[in-house]
């Protein structure tokens, strides 16, 4: 099982969510691109991290 931490930075506010864009590692393509997080959870956070684990 491998694990990857992906960093995101604030892109824009929407009605009930916040859009974050991925900050790719140098020379690597994005893994997820942009994600939407509900405002009640994201609050005013300008940076978030998402951890992905593969289960093969």
PDBQT receptor file of N, H, CA, C and O in Angstrom, charges set to zero:
ATOM      1  N   UNK A   1       0.850  -1.167   0.000  1.00  0.00    +0.000 N 
ATOM      2  CA  UNK A   1       0.000   0.000   0.000  1.00  0.00    +0.000 C 
ATOM      3  C   UNK A   1       0.902   1.239   0.000  1.00  0.00    +0.000 C 
ATOM      4  O   UNK A   1       1.823   1.347   0.810  1.00  0.00    +0.000 OA
ATOM      5  N   UNK A   2       0.629   2.158  -0.906  1.00  0.00    +0.000 N 
ATOM      6  H   UNK A   2      -0.119   2.070  -1.563  1.00  0.00    +0.000 HD
ATOM      7  CA  UNK A   2       1.388   3.407  -0.928  1.00  0.00    +0.000 C 
ATOM      8  C   UNK A   2       0.482   4.568  -0.526  1.00  0.00    +0.000 C 
ATOM      9  O   UNK A   2      -0.744   4.486  -0.606  1.00  0.00    +0.000 OA
ATOM     10  N   UNK A   3       1.118   5.639  -0.099  1.00  0.00    +0.000 N 
ATOM     11  H   UNK A   3       2.114   5.706  -0.034  1.00  0.00    +0.000 HD
ATOM     12  CA  UNK A   3       0.388   6.792   0.388  1.00  0.00    +0.000 C 
ATOM     13  C   UNK A   3       0.994   8.054  -0.209  1.00  0.00    +0.000 C 
ATOM     14  O   UNK A   3       2.214   8.161  -0.336  1.00  0.00    +0.000 OA
ATOM     15  N   UNK A   4       0.142   9.014  -0.577  1.00  0.00    +0.000 N 
ATOM     16  H   UNK A   4      -0.849   8.928  -0.473  1.00  0.00    +0.000 HD
ATOM     17  CA  UNK A   4       0.612  10.268  -1.163  1.00  0.00    +0.000 C 
ATOM     18  C   UNK A   4      -0.160  11.420  -0.544  1.00  0.00    +0.000 C 
ATOM     19  O   UNK A   4      -1.385  11.369  -0.431  1.00  0.00    +0.000 OA
ATOM     20  N   UNK A   5       0.563  12.457  -0.144  1.00  0.00    +0.000 N 
ATOM     21  H   UNK A   5       1.558  12.499  -0.236  1.00  0.00    +0.000 HD
ATOM     22  CA  UNK A   5      -0.056  13.672   0.382  1.00  0.00    +0.000 C 
ATOM     23  C   UNK A   5      -0.033  14.711  -0.729  1.00  0.00    +0.000 C 
ATOM     24  O   UNK A   5       1.026  15.024  -1.273  1.00  0.00    +0.000 OA
ATOM     25  N   UNK A   6      -1.201  15.243  -1.064  1.00  0.00    +0.000 N 
ATOM     26  H   UNK A   6      -2.061  14.988  -0.623  1.00  0.00    +0.000 HD
ATOM     27  CA  UNK A   6      -1.335  16.221  -2.144  1.00  0.00    +0.000 C 
ATOM     28  C   UNK A   6      -1.715  17.561  -1.526  1.00  0.00    +0.000 C 
ATOM     29  O   UNK A   6      -2.641  17.644  -0.719  1.00  0.00    +0.000 OA
ATOM     30  N   UNK A   7      -0.996  18.602  -1.911  1.00  0.00    +0.000 N 
ATOM     31  H   UNK A   7      -0.244  18.535  -2.567  1.00  0.00    +0.000 HD
ATOM     32  CA  UNK A   7      -1.238  19.936  -1.374  1.00  0.00    +0.000 C 
ATOM     33  C   UNK A   7      -2.122  20.741  -2.327  1.00  0.00    +0.000 C 
ATOM     34  O   UNK A   7      -2.002  20.652  -3.549  1.00  0.00    +0.000 OA
ATOM     35  N   UNK A   8      -3.011  21.528  -1.725  1.00  0.00    +0.000 N 
ATOM     36  H   UNK A   8      -3.108  21.601  -0.732  1.00  0.00    +0.000 HD
ATOM     37  CA  UNK A   8      -3.928  22.374  -2.478  1.00  0.00    +0.000 C 
ATOM     38  C   UNK A   8      -3.886  23.783  -1.920  1.00  0.00    +0.000 C 
ATOM     39  O   UNK A   8      -3.635  23.992  -0.733  1.00  0.00    +0.000 OA
ATOM     40  N   UNK A   9      -4.140  24.763  -2.810  1.00  0.00    +0.000 N 
ATOM     41  H   UNK A   9      -4.344  24.593  -3.774  1.00  0.00    +0.000 HD
ATOM     42  CA  UNK A   9      -4.234  26.150  -2.369  1.00  0.00    +0.000 C 
ATOM     43  C   UNK A   9      -5.567  26.733  -2.823  1.00  0.00    +0.000 C 
ATOM     44  O   UNK A   9      -6.139  26.300  -3.823  1.00  0.00    +0.000 OA
ATOM     45  N   UNK A  10      -6.049  27.713  -2.081  1.00  0.00    +0.000 N 
ATOM     46  H   UNK A  10      -5.584  28.064  -1.269  1.00  0.00    +0.000 HD
ATOM     47  CA  UNK A  10      -7.328  28.352  -2.354  1.00  0.00    +0.000 C 
ATOM     48  C   UNK A  10      -7.383  28.880  -3.784  1.00  0.00    +0.000 C 
ATOM     49  O   UNK A  10      -6.428  29.490  -4.267  1.00  0.00    +0.000 OA
ATOM     50  N   UNK A  11      -8.514  28.640  -4.462  1.00  0.00    +0.000 N 
ATOM     51  H   UNK A  11      -9.289  28.145  -4.070  1.00  0.00    +0.000 HD
ATOM     52  CA  UNK A  11      -8.717  29.174  -5.806  1.00  0.00    +0.000 C 
ATOM     53  C   UNK A  11      -9.879  30.164  -5.821  1.00  0.00    +0.000 C 
ATOM     54  O   UNK A  11      -9.720  31.294  -6.281  1.00  0.00    +0.000 OA
ATOM     55  N   UNK A  12     -11.072  29.742  -5.312  1.00  0.00    +0.000 N 
ATOM     56  H   UNK A  12     -11.201  28.824  -4.938  1.00  0.00    +0.000 HD
ATOM     57  CA  UNK A  12     -12.198  30.678  -5.264  1.00  0.00    +0.000 C 
ATOM     58  C   UNK A  12     -13.309  30.151  -4.368  1.00  0.00    +0.000 C 
ATOM     59  O   UNK A  12     -13.415  28.951  -4.114  1.00  0.00    +0.000 OA
ATOM     60  N   UNK A  13     -14.137  31.083  -3.895  1.00  0.00    +0.000 N 
ATOM     61  H   UNK A  13     -14.051  32.058  -4.101  1.00  0.00    +0.000 HD
ATOM     62  CA  UNK A  13     -15.325  30.736  -3.112  1.00  0.00    +0.000 C 
ATOM     63  C   UNK A  13     -16.504  30.558  -4.043  1.00  0.00    +0.000 C 
ATOM     64  O   UNK A  13     -16.655  31.299  -5.014  1.00  0.00    +0.000 OA
ATOM     65  N   UNK A  14     -17.337  29.581  -3.750  1.00  0.00    +0.000 N 
ATOM     66  H   UNK A  14     -17.215  28.979  -2.961  1.00  0.00    +0.000 HD
ATOM     67  CA  UNK A  14     -18.600  29.375  -4.447  1.00  0.00    +0.000 C 
ATOM     68  C   UNK A  14     -19.711  29.532  -3.409  1.00  0.00    +0.000 C 
ATOM     69  O   UNK A  14     -19.440  29.860  -2.253  1.00  0.00    +0.000 OA
ATOM     70  N   UNK A  15     -20.947  29.301  -3.815  1.00  0.00    +0.000 N 
ATOM     71  H   UNK A  15     -21.167  29.035  -4.754  1.00  0.00    +0.000 HD
ATOM     72  CA  UNK A  15     -22.078  29.510  -2.912  1.00  0.00    +0.000 C 
ATOM     73  C   UNK A  15     -21.944  28.717  -1.610  1.00  0.00    +0.000 C 
ATOM     74  O   UNK A  15     -22.018  29.295  -0.526  1.00  0.00    +0.000 OA
ATOM     75  N   UNK A  16     -21.748  27.402  -1.707  1.00  0.00    +0.000 N 
ATOM     76  H   UNK A  16     -21.688  26.933  -2.588  1.00  0.00    +0.000 HD
ATOM     77  CA  UNK A  16     -21.668  26.551  -0.516  1.00  0.00    +0.000 C 
ATOM     78  C   UNK A  16     -20.368  25.769  -0.424  1.00  0.00    +0.000 C 
ATOM     79  O   UNK A  16     -20.242  24.867   0.404  1.00  0.00    +0.000 OA
ATOM     80  N   UNK A  17     -19.398  26.108  -1.269  1.00  0.00    +0.000 N 
ATOM     81  H   UNK A  17     -19.500  26.841  -1.942  1.00  0.00    +0.000 HD
ATOM     82  CA  UNK A  17     -18.142  25.360  -1.268  1.00  0.00    +0.000 C 
ATOM     83  C   UNK A  17     -16.963  26.271  -1.606  1.00  0.00    +0.000 C 
ATOM     84  O   UNK A  17     -17.125  27.417  -2.024  1.00  0.00    +0.000 OA
ATOM     85  N   UNK A  18     -15.789  25.716  -1.409  1.00  0.00    +0.000 N 
ATOM     86  H   UNK A  18     -15.658  24.785  -1.069  1.00  0.00    +0.000 HD
ATOM     87  CA  UNK A  18     -14.551  26.412  -1.731  1.00  0.00    +0.000 C 
ATOM     88  C   UNK A  18     -13.791  25.547  -2.724  1.00  0.00    +0.000 C 
ATOM     89  O   UNK A  18     -13.657  24.341  -2.521  1.00  0.00    +0.000 OA
ATOM     90  N   UNK A  19     -13.291  26.156  -3.799  1.00  0.00    +0.000 N 
ATOM     91  H   UNK A  19     -13.400  27.137  -3.964  1.00  0.00    +0.000 HD
ATOM     92  CA  UNK A  19     -12.510  25.392  -4.776  1.00  0.00    +0.000 C 
ATOM     93  C   UNK A  19     -11.031  25.604  -4.488  1.00  0.00    +0.000 C 
ATOM     94  O   UNK A  19     -10.559  26.726  -4.304  1.00  0.00    +0.000 OA
ATOM     95  N   UNK A  20     -10.315  24.479  -4.456  1.00  0.00    +0.000 N 
ATOM     96  H   UNK A  20     -10.697  23.568  -4.605  1.00  0.00    +0.000 HD
ATOM     97  CA  UNK A  20      -8.873  24.490  -4.250  1.00  0.00    +0.000 C 
ATOM     98  C   UNK A  20      -8.203  23.888  -5.473  1.00  0.00    +0.000 C 
ATOM     99  O   UNK A  20      -8.717  22.941  -6.068  1.00  0.00    +0.000 OA
ATOM    100  N   UNK A  21      -7.043  24.446  -5.852  1.00  0.00    +0.000 N 
ATOM    101  H   UNK A  21      -6.625  25.216  -5.369  1.00  0.00    +0.000 HD
ATOM    102  CA  UNK A  21      -6.291  23.879  -6.972  1.00  0.00    +0.000 C 
ATOM    103  C   UNK A  21      -5.049  23.198  -6.438  1.00  0.00    +0.000 C 
ATOM    104  O   UNK A  21      -4.419  23.659  -5.486  1.00  0.00    +0.000 OA
ATOM    105  N   UNK A  22      -4.719  22.106  -7.067  1.00  0.00    +0.000 N 
ATOM    106  H   UNK A  22      -5.231  21.731  -7.840  1.00  0.00    +0.000 HD
ATOM    107  CA  UNK A  22      -3.566  21.315  -6.650  1.00  0.00    +0.000 C 
ATOM    108  C   UNK A  22      -2.268  22.062  -6.928  1.00  0.00    +0.000 C 
ATOM    109  O   UNK A  22      -2.139  22.760  -7.933  1.00  0.00    +0.000 OA
ATOM    110  N   UNK A  23      -1.323  21.906  -6.029  1.00  0.00    +0.000 N 
ATOM    111  H   UNK A  23      -1.428  21.339  -5.212  1.00  0.00    +0.000 HD
ATOM    112  CA  UNK A  23       0.022  22.434  -6.216  1.00  0.00    +0.000 C 
ATOM    113  C   UNK A  23       0.894  21.220  -6.547  1.00  0.00    +0.000 C 
ATOM    114  O   UNK A  23       1.344  20.522  -5.638  1.00  0.00    +0.000 OA
ATOM    115  N   UNK A  24       1.143  20.956  -7.853  1.00  0.00    +0.000 N 
ATOM    116  H   UNK A  24       0.778  21.524  -8.591  1.00  0.00    +0.000 HD
ATOM    117  CA  UNK A  24       1.885  19.753  -8.222  1.00  0.00    +0.000 C 
ATOM    118  C   UNK A  24       3.355  19.842  -7.823  1.00  0.00    +0.000 C 
ATOM    119  O   UNK A  24       3.927  20.926  -7.707  1.00  0.00    +0.000 OA
ATOM    120  N   UNK A  25       3.946  18.667  -7.618  1.00  0.00    +0.000 N 
ATOM    121  H   UNK A  25       3.482  17.787  -7.713  1.00  0.00    +0.000 HD
ATOM    122  CA  UNK A  25       5.375  18.609  -7.333  1.00  0.00    +0.000 C 
ATOM    123  C   UNK A  25       6.128  18.994  -8.602  1.00  0.00    +0.000 C 
ATOM    124  O   UNK A  25       5.604  18.862  -9.707  1.00  0.00    +0.000 OA
ATOM    125  N   UNK A  26       7.356  19.468  -8.436  1.00  0.00    +0.000 N 
ATOM    126  H   UNK A  26       7.781  19.575  -7.537  1.00  0.00    +0.000 HD
ATOM    127  CA  UNK A  26       8.160  19.911  -9.578  1.00  0.00    +0.000 C 
ATOM    128  C   UNK A  26       8.257  18.844 -10.661  1.00  0.00    +0.000 C 
ATOM    129  O   UNK A  26       8.670  17.715 -10.398  1.00  0.00    +0.000 OA
ATOM    130  N   UNK A  27       7.871  19.215 -11.886  1.00  0.00    +0.000 N 
ATOM    131  H   UNK A  27       7.536  20.133 -12.100  1.00  0.00    +0.000 HD
ATOM    132  CA  UNK A  27       7.995  18.324 -13.030  1.00  0.00    +0.000 C 
ATOM    133  C   UNK A  27       6.964  17.217 -13.121  1.00  0.00    +0.000 C 
ATOM    134  O   UNK A  27       7.030  16.391 -14.032  1.00  0.00    +0.000 OA
ATOM    135  N   UNK A  28       6.015  17.179 -12.203  1.00  0.00    +0.000 N 
ATOM    136  H   UNK A  28       5.961  17.850 -11.463  1.00  0.00    +0.000 HD
ATOM    137  CA  UNK A  28       4.999  16.123 -12.204  1.00  0.00    +0.000 C 
ATOM    138  C   UNK A  28       3.641  16.711 -12.584  1.00  0.00    +0.000 C 
ATOM    139  O   UNK A  28       3.347  17.859 -12.251  1.00  0.00    +0.000 OA
ATOM    140  N   UNK A  29       2.811  15.926 -13.284  1.00  0.00    +0.000 N 
ATOM    141  H   UNK A  29       3.051  14.994 -13.554  1.00  0.00    +0.000 HD
ATOM    142  CA  UNK A  29       1.457  16.399 -13.598  1.00  0.00    +0.000 C 
ATOM    143  C   UNK A  29       0.573  16.325 -12.346  1.00  0.00    +0.000 C 
ATOM    144  O   UNK A  29       0.896  15.590 -11.413  1.00  0.00    +0.000 OA
ATOM    145  N   UNK A  30      -0.530  17.070 -12.311  1.00  0.00    +0.000 N 
ATOM    146  H   UNK A  30      -0.792  17.668 -13.068  1.00  0.00    +0.000 HD
ATOM    147  CA  UNK A  30      -1.443  17.003 -11.165  1.00  0.00    +0.000 C 
ATOM    148  C   UNK A  30      -2.049  15.606 -11.019  1.00  0.00    +0.000 C 
ATOM    149  O   UNK A  30      -2.268  14.908 -12.009  1.00  0.00    +0.000 OA
ATOM    150  N   UNK A  31      -2.312  15.216  -9.792  1.00  0.00    +0.000 N 
ATOM    151  H   UNK A  31      -2.134  15.784  -8.988  1.00  0.00    +0.000 HD
ATOM    152  CA  UNK A  31      -2.949  13.924  -9.508  1.00  0.00    +0.000 C 
ATOM    153  C   UNK A  31      -4.465  14.085  -9.513  1.00  0.00    +0.000 C 
ATOM    154  O   UNK A  31      -5.169  13.262 -10.097  1.00  0.00    +0.000 OA
ATOM    155  N   UNK A  32      -4.972  15.126  -8.875  1.00  0.00    +0.000 N 
ATOM    156  H   UNK A  32      -4.399  15.795  -8.401  1.00  0.00    +0.000 HD
ATOM    157  CA  UNK A  32      -6.414  15.355  -8.775  1.00  0.00    +0.000 C 
ATOM    158  C   UNK A  32      -6.890  16.610  -9.494  1.00  0.00    +0.000 C 
ATOM    159  O   UNK A  32      -8.046  16.665  -9.915  1.00  0.00    +0.000 OA
ATOM    160  N   UNK A  33      -6.051  17.600  -9.646  1.00  0.00    +0.000 N 
ATOM    161  H   UNK A  33      -5.112  17.555  -9.305  1.00  0.00    +0.000 HD
ATOM    162  CA  UNK A  33      -6.473  18.864 -10.264  1.00  0.00    +0.000 C 
ATOM    163  C   UNK A  33      -7.122  19.753  -9.232  1.00  0.00    +0.000 C 
ATOM    164  O   UNK A  33      -6.503  20.078  -8.219  1.00  0.00    +0.000 OA
ATOM    165  N   UNK A  34      -8.366  20.155  -9.469  1.00  0.00    +0.000 N 
ATOM    166  H   UNK A  34      -8.869  19.891 -10.292  1.00  0.00    +0.000 HD
ATOM    167  CA  UNK A  34      -9.106  20.997  -8.523  1.00  0.00    +0.000 C 
ATOM    168  C   UNK A  34     -10.101  20.142  -7.756  1.00  0.00    +0.000 C 
ATOM    169  O   UNK A  34     -10.631  19.159  -8.272  1.00  0.00    +0.000 OA
ATOM    170  N   UNK A  35     -10.343  20.540  -6.507  1.00  0.00    +0.000 N 
ATOM    171  H   UNK A  35      -9.912  21.339  -6.087  1.00  0.00    +0.000 HD
ATOM    172  CA  UNK A  35     -11.356  19.861  -5.692  1.00  0.00    +0.000 C 
ATOM    173  C   UNK A  35     -12.243  20.904  -5.036  1.00  0.00    +0.000 C 
ATOM    174  O   UNK A  35     -11.837  22.051  -4.846  1.00  0.00    +0.000 OA
ATOM    175  N   UNK A  36     -13.443  20.499  -4.695  1.00  0.00    +0.000 N 
ATOM    176  H   UNK A  36     -13.772  19.568  -4.850  1.00  0.00    +0.000 HD
ATOM    177  CA  UNK A  36     -14.394  21.353  -3.992  1.00  0.00    +0.000 C 
ATOM    178  C   UNK A  36     -14.593  20.794  -2.588  1.00  0.00    +0.000 C 
ATOM    179  O   UNK A  36     -14.794  19.593  -2.405  1.00  0.00    +0.000 OA
ATOM    180  N   UNK A  37     -14.534  21.684  -1.599  1.00  0.00    +0.000 N 
ATOM    181  H   UNK A  37     -14.371  22.660  -1.747  1.00  0.00    +0.000 HD
ATOM    182  CA  UNK A  37     -14.733  21.315  -0.200  1.00  0.00    +0.000 C 
ATOM    183  C   UNK A  37     -15.858  22.197   0.339  1.00  0.00    +0.000 C 
ATOM    184  O   UNK A  37     -15.877  23.402   0.091  1.00  0.00    +0.000 OA
ATOM    185  N   UNK A  38     -16.779  21.608   1.063  1.00  0.00    +0.000 N 
ATOM    186  H   UNK A  38     -16.764  20.628   1.265  1.00  0.00    +0.000 HD
ATOM    187  CA  UNK A  38     -17.903  22.363   1.602  1.00  0.00    +0.000 C 
ATOM    188  C   UNK A  38     -17.411  23.461   2.545  1.00  0.00    +0.000 C 
ATOM    189  O   UNK A  38     -16.483  23.254   3.327  1.00  0.00    +0.000 OA
ATOM    190  N   UNK A  39     -18.046  24.626   2.457  1.00  0.00    +0.000 N 
ATOM    191  H   UNK A  39     -18.800  24.794   1.822  1.00  0.00    +0.000 HD
ATOM    192  CA  UNK A  39     -17.636  25.793   3.235  1.00  0.00    +0.000 C 
ATOM    193  C   UNK A  39     -17.686  25.525   4.732  1.00  0.00    +0.000 C 
ATOM    194  O   UNK A  39     -16.829  26.016   5.468  1.00  0.00    +0.000 OA
ATOM    195  N   UNK A  40     -18.668  24.757   5.203  1.00  0.00    +0.000 N 
ATOM    196  H   UNK A  40     -19.364  24.358   4.606  1.00  0.00    +0.000 HD
ATOM    197  CA  UNK A  40     -18.780  24.503   6.644  1.00  0.00    +0.000 C 
ATOM    198  C   UNK A  40     -17.540  23.784   7.171  1.00  0.00    +0.000 C 
ATOM    199  O   UNK A  40     -17.208  23.914   8.349  1.00  0.00    +0.000 OA
ATOM    200  N   UNK A  41     -16.848  23.024   6.307  1.00  0.00    +0.000 N 
ATOM    201  H   UNK A  41     -17.118  22.919   5.350  1.00  0.00    +0.000 HD
ATOM    202  CA  UNK A  41     -15.643  22.308   6.725  1.00  0.00    +0.000 C 
ATOM    203  C   UNK A  41     -14.385  23.119   6.447  1.00  0.00    +0.000 C 
ATOM    204  O   UNK A  41     -13.505  23.212   7.303  1.00  0.00    +0.000 OA
ATOM    205  N   UNK A  42     -14.293  23.706   5.261  1.00  0.00    +0.000 N 
ATOM    206  H   UNK A  42     -15.008  23.630   4.566  1.00  0.00    +0.000 HD
ATOM    207  CA  UNK A  42     -13.087  24.426   4.845  1.00  0.00    +0.000 C 
ATOM    208  C   UNK A  42     -12.898  25.724   5.608  1.00  0.00    +0.000 C 
ATOM    209  O   UNK A  42     -11.766  26.118   5.891  1.00  0.00    +0.000 OA
ATOM    210  N   UNK A  43     -13.992  26.392   5.944  1.00  0.00    +0.000 N 
ATOM    211  H   UNK A  43     -14.911  26.072   5.714  1.00  0.00    +0.000 HD
ATOM    212  CA  UNK A  43     -13.881  27.668   6.638  1.00  0.00    +0.000 C 
ATOM    213  C   UNK A  43     -13.082  28.660   5.808  1.00  0.00    +0.000 C 
ATOM    214  O   UNK A  43     -13.352  28.841   4.621  1.00  0.00    +0.000 OA
ATOM    215  N   UNK A  44     -12.095  29.305   6.430  1.00  0.00    +0.000 N 
ATOM    216  H   UNK A  44     -11.875  29.158   7.394  1.00  0.00    +0.000 HD
ATOM    217  CA  UNK A  44     -11.277  30.306   5.748  1.00  0.00    +0.000 C 
ATOM    218  C   UNK A  44      -9.882  29.761   5.398  1.00  0.00    +0.000 C 
ATOM    219  O   UNK A  44      -8.958  30.536   5.155  1.00  0.00    +0.000 OA
ATOM    220  N   UNK A  45      -9.734  28.447   5.372  1.00  0.00    +0.000 N 
ATOM    221  H   UNK A  45     -10.485  27.817   5.569  1.00  0.00    +0.000 HD
ATOM    222  CA  UNK A  45      -8.424  27.847   5.095  1.00  0.00    +0.000 C 
ATOM    223  C   UNK A  45      -7.949  28.175   3.691  1.00  0.00    +0.000 C 
ATOM    224  O   UNK A  45      -8.689  27.990   2.725  1.00  0.00    +0.000 OA
ATOM    225  N   UNK A  46      -6.731  28.656   3.573  1.00  0.00    +0.000 N 
ATOM    226  H   UNK A  46      -6.130  28.806   4.359  1.00  0.00    +0.000 HD
ATOM    227  CA  UNK A  46      -6.151  28.986   2.271  1.00  0.00    +0.000 C 
ATOM    228  C   UNK A  46      -5.353  27.818   1.706  1.00  0.00    +0.000 C 
ATOM    229  O   UNK A  46      -5.110  27.769   0.500  1.00  0.00    +0.000 OA
ATOM    230  N   UNK A  47      -4.943  26.883   2.547  1.00  0.00    +0.000 N 
ATOM    231  H   UNK A  47      -5.140  26.923   3.526  1.00  0.00    +0.000 HD
ATOM    232  CA  UNK A  47      -4.179  25.714   2.109  1.00  0.00    +0.000 C 
ATOM    233  C   UNK A  47      -4.712  24.473   2.808  1.00  0.00    +0.000 C 
ATOM    234  O   UNK A  47      -5.002  24.499   4.004  1.00  0.00    +0.000 OA
ATOM    235  N   UNK A  48      -4.839  23.382   2.048  1.00  0.00    +0.000 N 
ATOM    236  H   UNK A  48      -4.603  23.361   1.077  1.00  0.00    +0.000 HD
ATOM    237  CA  UNK A  48      -5.261  22.104   2.625  1.00  0.00    +0.000 C 
ATOM    238  C   UNK A  48      -4.385  20.998   2.066  1.00  0.00    +0.000 C 
ATOM    239  O   UNK A  48      -3.687  21.190   1.070  1.00  0.00    +0.000 OA
ATOM    240  N   UNK A  49      -4.424  19.849   2.705  1.00  0.00    +0.000 N 
ATOM    241  H   UNK A  49      -4.990  19.693   3.514  1.00  0.00    +0.000 HD
ATOM    242  CA  UNK A  49      -3.716  18.656   2.234  1.00  0.00    +0.000 C 
ATOM    243  C   UNK A  49      -4.698  17.491   2.206  1.00  0.00    +0.000 C 
ATOM    244  O   UNK A  49      -5.544  17.352   3.090  1.00  0.00    +0.000 OA
ATOM    245  N   UNK A  50      -4.571  16.657   1.177  1.00  0.00    +0.000 N 
ATOM    246  H   UNK A  50      -3.884  16.770   0.459  1.00  0.00    +0.000 HD
ATOM    247  CA  UNK A  50      -5.387  15.455   1.044  1.00  0.00    +0.000 C 
ATOM    248  C   UNK A  50      -4.435  14.276   0.959  1.00  0.00    +0.000 C 
ATOM    249  O   UNK A  50      -3.462  14.320   0.207  1.00  0.00    +0.000 OA
ATOM    250  N   UNK A  51      -4.702  13.217   1.723  1.00  0.00    +0.000 N 
ATOM    251  H   UNK A  51      -5.492  13.181   2.335  1.00  0.00    +0.000 HD
ATOM    252  CA  UNK A  51      -3.887  12.006   1.689  1.00  0.00    +0.000 C 
ATOM    253  C   UNK A  51      -4.632  10.917   0.929  1.00  0.00    +0.000 C 
ATOM    254  O   UNK A  51      -5.794  10.631   1.222  1.00  0.00    +0.000 OA
ATOM    255  N   UNK A  52      -3.963  10.312  -0.045  1.00  0.00    +0.000 N 
ATOM    256  H   UNK A  52      -3.020  10.544  -0.283  1.00  0.00    +0.000 HD
ATOM    257  CA  UNK A  52      -4.543   9.213  -0.829  1.00  0.00    +0.000 C 
ATOM    258  C   UNK A  52      -3.740   7.957  -0.550  1.00  0.00    +0.000 C 
ATOM    259  O   UNK A  52      -2.510   7.980  -0.581  1.00  0.00    +0.000 OA
ATOM    260  N   UNK A  53      -4.436   6.859  -0.278  1.00  0.00    +0.000 N 
ATOM    261  H   UNK A  53      -5.436   6.840  -0.253  1.00  0.00    +0.000 HD
ATOM    262  CA  UNK A  53      -3.794   5.577  -0.068  1.00  0.00    +0.000 C 
ATOM    263  C   UNK A  53      -4.281   4.597  -1.114  1.00  0.00    +0.000 C 
ATOM    264  O   UNK A  53      -5.487   4.456  -1.316  1.00  0.00    +0.000 OA
ATOM    265  N   UNK A  54      -3.360   3.917  -1.784  1.00  0.00    +0.000 N 
ATOM    266  H   UNK A  54      -2.380   4.031  -1.620  1.00  0.00    +0.000 HD
ATOM    267  CA  UNK A  54      -3.753   2.853  -2.719  1.00  0.00    +0.000 C 
ATOM    268  C   UNK A  54      -3.837   1.555  -1.930  1.00  0.00    +0.000 C 
ATOM    269  O   UNK A  54      -3.065   1.338  -0.996  1.00  0.00    +0.000 OA
ATOM    270  N   UNK A  55      -4.782   0.686  -2.312  1.00  0.00    +0.000 N 
ATOM    271  H   UNK A  55      -5.408   0.862  -3.071  1.00  0.00    +0.000 HD
ATOM    272  CA  UNK A  55      -5.039  -0.529  -1.543  1.00  0.00    +0.000 C 
ATOM    273  C   UNK A  55      -4.903  -1.782  -2.399  1.00  0.00    +0.000 C 
ATOM    274  O   UNK A  55      -5.776  -2.650  -2.350  1.00  0.00    +0.000 OA
ATOM    275  N   UNK A  56      -3.862  -1.897  -3.159  1.00  0.00    +0.000 N 
ATOM    276  H   UNK A  56      -3.154  -1.193  -3.199  1.00  0.00    +0.000 HD
ATOM    277  CA  UNK A  56      -3.675  -3.094  -4.005  1.00  0.00    +0.000 C 
ATOM    278  C   UNK A  56      -2.812  -4.117  -3.338  1.00  0.00    +0.000 C 
ATOM    279  O   UNK A  56      -2.557  -5.176  -3.910  1.00  0.00    +0.000 OA
TER     280      UNK A  56
